[in-house]
Amino acid sequence: MKSWFFVFIGGGAGSLLRYATAKIFEDFKLLGGFPLATFLANMLSSFIIGILLRYMHKSAPDNSLWLFLAVGFCGGFSTFSTFSLESFRMIQNGQWLLFSSYILLSIIFGIIMIFLGYQKIL
């Protein structure tokens, strides 16, 4: 039961921060509509997970911390469904270059951010 609590609290915090990020950046679009808020939330979540992976490999695993931050917070803060919806809308609008760059940048930089977090480069 304790594990559910950690996921619940972390997810709530992540979701609130995700909502705040969307509100802050709702009128800020790059390159003809690039969804910056979603991109930033997903990149920061990837970076946090990289840091957590490193921490978990260097010390005794703390399952509660992983559940709170990785599953809960990052799960609530990052958003695959919004990423998919924004991508779908780009397809509907015929924005193929924006769609392609959004997909590629999100995947490539997401992996890079995990690597950077794991390496503690930033």
ABEGO torsion letter per residue (X at the ends): XAAAAAAAAAAAAAAAAAAAAAAAAAABBBGGGBBAAAAAAAAAAAAAAAAAAAAAAABBBBAAAAAAAAAAAAAAABBAAAAAAAAAAAAAAGBAAAAAAAAAAAAAAAAAAAAAAAAGAX
